[in-house]
């Protein structure tokens, strides 16, 4: 067998094995988020905010915890992963942001996305939770006001 015939056969074999594989890429698992939290209209200084991110394909994600500033401001960085390539698949990434006030938890933002795009959380479904949600050039913005009388805590 000549070298060119062997090379052609190997190339054909690789092409048969590679359908569905992708090149390395940046995958946005969770977009950057910042926001403000008020309780009955007053900035929620010191309130704990937790972002939980779960993915069926990335199992090393951890909960992130922050606290509101004296003006009720909080933020989380984006979460990205570098894909070394691999099989094409349907991602499923769940992000939930919860505030704890007097031992009661309030869902500020919750969404499941099925893509790796930055801001992909806002593409096709309205997020659940009590936050007003907008998008800036750099982040998802949340603005929430926990009304202790009318907002129900997480059960």
Buried (B, 14 or more C-beta within 10 A) or exposed (E): EEEEEEEEEEEEEEEEEEEEEEEEEEBBBBBBBBBBBBBEEEBBBEBBBBBBBBBEBBEEBEEBEBEBBEEBBBBBEBBBBEBEEEEEEEBEBBBBBBBBBEEEBBBBBBBBBEBBEBBBBBEEEEBEBBBEBEEEEEBBBBBBBBEEEEBEBEE
